Amino acid sequence: MTHPTEGCLRVGQAAPDFTAEAVYDQEFKTIKLSDYRGKYVVLFFYPLDFTFVCPTEITAFSDRYDEFKNLGTEVFGVSVDSVFSHLAWIQTDRKSGGVGDLNYPLVADIKKEISTAYNVLDPDAGIALRGLFIIDKDGIIQHATINNLAFGRNVEETLRTLQAIQHVQSHPDEVCPAGWKPGDKTMTPDPVKSKDYFAAV
């Protein structure tokens, strides 16, 4: 387990590497984050299997998985549950509070090492807050958000943010204004050239 430097984990830092057991396609497999260098990774944490907000997020990411895949991105869900709990939850139908088959792995963080490394563990509750990290092809964290336990995240906004990150990384002379989506105008980060953007909008 690679731990971040002292203080909070921040964007621009290397994502802490980890090796952990996961459930994918109803089988146990080992996931090593650094094996995914060269791809973007959406790594999101959720509190517990068999709870209430969590399945809505997990199925939403699964239902939109092909859009992430088409952007060269892998998705991983992480909680402090065991692989056995993950498997039972996957084998439970959505109508019965389960998540059904998913298009991406659920990672077991039963020793709480991953959630600790990413600074999302709630030590009093012993579970992870709703942290979400977008990691680029070089293993650098480009985006991080943390929600408290009671409210979920927006998959559409995660996709939009991912697309903006990919755009500025492939167009280093451009920046994306608020709410940018593919096809929208970008801005040149220059006091003079930026006026072209403001004049156009």
C-alpha positions in Angstrom: 0.0 0.0 0.0 1.4 3.3 -1.0 0.4 6.1 1.3 0.1 9.8 0.4 2.4 12.4 1.8 1.5 14.1 5.1 -1.8 15.9 5.1 -4.8 15.5 2.8 -4.6 13.8 -0.5 -5.0 16.4 -3.2 -5.5 16.6 -6.9 -2.2 16.7 -8.8 -0.8 13.9 -6.5 -0.2 10.3 -7.5 -3.2 8.1 -6.7 -2.2 5.7 -3.8 -1.7 2.3 -5.4 -3.5 -0.8 -4.0 -3.9 -4.5 -4.6 -7.2 -5.9 -3.4 -9.8 -8.6 -4.0 -12.9 -7.7 -6.0 -16.0 -9.2 -7.4 -16.5 -9.0 -11.2 -18.8 -11.2 -13.3 -19.7 -13.1 -10.1 -16.1 -14.2 -9.7 -13.4 -13.1 -7.3 -10.4 -11.4 -8.9 -7.4 -9.4 -7.8 -7.3 -5.7 -8.7 -4.1 -3.7 -8.8 -4.7 -0.1 -9.5 -1.3 0.5 -11.2 -2.1 -2.2 -13.7 -4.5 0.3 -15.2 -1.9 2.9 -16.1 -2.6 4.1 -19.7 -6.3 4.2 -18.9 -8.4 6.7 -17.0 -9.9 5.4 -13.7 -13.1 6.5 -11.9 -12.6 5.2 -8.3 -15.6 5.7 -6.1 -16.2 4.8 -2.5 -19.5 4.0 -0.9 -20.4 3.2 2.7 -21.9 -0.3 2.7 -23.5 -3.0 0.7 -27.3 -3.6 1.3 -28.0 0.0 2.2 -30.3 2.6 0.6 -28.5 5.3 -1.4 -25.6 3.0 -2.4 -27.5 0.8 -4.9 -28.9 3.8 -6.8 -25.3 5.0 -7.4 -23.8 1.7 -8.1 -26.5 0.7 -10.7 -26.3 4.2 -12.3 -22.6 3.8 -12.9 -23.2 0.3 -14.3 -26.0 1.5 -16.6 -23.7 4.2 -18.0 -20.5 2.0 -18.0 -20.3 1.8 -21.8 -19.9 5.6 -22.0 -17.0 5.4 -19.6 -15.5 2.5 -21.5 -15.8 4.4 -24.8 -13.7 7.2 -23.1 -10.9 4.7 -22.3 -11.9 4.6 -18.6 -12.3 1.9 -16.0 -14.7 2.2 -13.1 -14.2 0.7 -9.6 -16.6 0.8 -6.7 -15.0 0.3 -3.2 -16.5 -0.3 0.2 -15.3 -1.8 3.5 -17.4 -4.9 2.9 -15.9 -8.4 2.1 -16.0 -10.0 -1.4 -18.6 -12.4 0.0 -20.9 -9.5 0.9 -20.3 -7.9 -2.6 -21.1 -11.2 -4.3 -24.3 -11.7 -2.2 -25.4 -8.1 -3.1 -24.7 -8.7 -6.8 -26.7 -11.9 -6.7 -29.7 -10.1 -5.2 -32.1 -8.6 -7.7 -32.4 -4.8 -7.9 -36.1 -5.0 -7.0 -35.1 -6.7 -3.8 -32.5 -4.1 -2.8 -29.6 -5.7 -4.6 -27.6 -4.4 -7.5 -27.7 -7.4 -9.9 -24.9 -8.0 -12.3 -22.6 -5.0 -12.7 -20.4 -4.0 -15.6 -17.4 -3.1 -13.4 -15.7 -4.6 -10.3 -16.7 -4.0 -6.7 -13.5 -3.9 -4.6 -13.3 -5.2 -1.0 -11.6 -2.9 1.5 -12.2 -5.0 4.5 -9.0 -3.9 6.2 -9.9 -0.2 5.4 -6.5 0.4 3.9 -7.7 1.9 0.7 -10.3 4.2 2.2 -7.6 5.3 4.7 -5.1 6.0 1.9 -7.7 8.1 0.1 -8.7 9.9 3.2 -12.4 9.0 3.0 -12.7 6.7 6.0 -15.1 8.0 8.7 -13.2 6.6 11.7 -16.3 6.9 14.0 -18.6 5.0 11.7 -15.8 2.7 10.4 -17.1 3.1 6.8 -16.1 5.2 3.8 -17.7 8.5 2.9 -18.8 8.9 -0.7 -15.5 9.8 -2.2 -15.0 9.9 -5.9 -11.6 10.3 -7.7 -10.8 10.6 -11.4 -7.3 9.3 -12.0 -5.6 10.0 -15.3 -3.5 7.7 -17.6 -0.3 8.5 -15.6 -1.9 7.6 -12.3 -2.4 11.3 -11.2 -5.6 12.4 -9.4 -7.3 15.0 -11.5 -10.6 15.3 -9.7 -11.8 14.5 -6.2 -15.1 15.0 -4.5 -16.4 13.7 -1.2 -20.1 13.6 -0.2 -21.4 12.8 3.3 -23.2 9.6 3.8 -26.8 10.6 3.2 -26.7 11.8 -0.4 -25.5 10.3 -3.7 -23.4 11.5 -6.6 -24.3 12.4 -10.2 -23.0 10.1 -12.9 -23.7 12.6 -15.6 -21.4 15.2 -13.8 -18.7 12.5 -13.4 -18.8 11.9 -17.2 -18.8 15.6 -18.0 -15.8 16.2 -15.7 -13.9 13.2 -17.2 -14.5 14.6 -20.7 -13.2 18.0 -19.6 -10.1 16.5 -18.1 -9.5 14.4 -21.2 -10.0 17.5 -23.4 -7.5 19.8 -21.6 -5.0 16.9 -21.4 -5.1 16.5 -25.2 -5.3 20.2 -25.8 -2.8 21.7 -23.4 -3.3 25.3 -24.8 -7.0 25.3 -23.8 -9.0 25.4 -20.6 -12.7 24.5 -20.1 -15.1 27.0 -18.6 -17.8 26.2 -16.1 -20.3 23.6 -17.3 -18.2 22.8 -20.4 -19.4 19.8 -22.5 -17.8 18.3 -25.6 -18.6 20.6 -28.6 -18.7 23.8 -26.4 -16.2 26.6 -26.8 -13.0 26.4 -24.8 -10.9 29.3 -23.6 -7.2 30.1 -24.1 -5.6 30.9 -20.7 -4.2 34.2 -21.7 -5.3 37.7 -20.7 -5.7 38.8 -24.4 -6.8 35.6 -26.1 -9.4 34.8 -23.4 -11.3 37.9 -24.6 -12.2 35.9 -27.8 -14.1 33.5 -25.6 -15.9 36.2 -23.6 -16.8 38.1 -26.8 -18.3 34.9 -28.3 -20.5 34.1 -25.3 
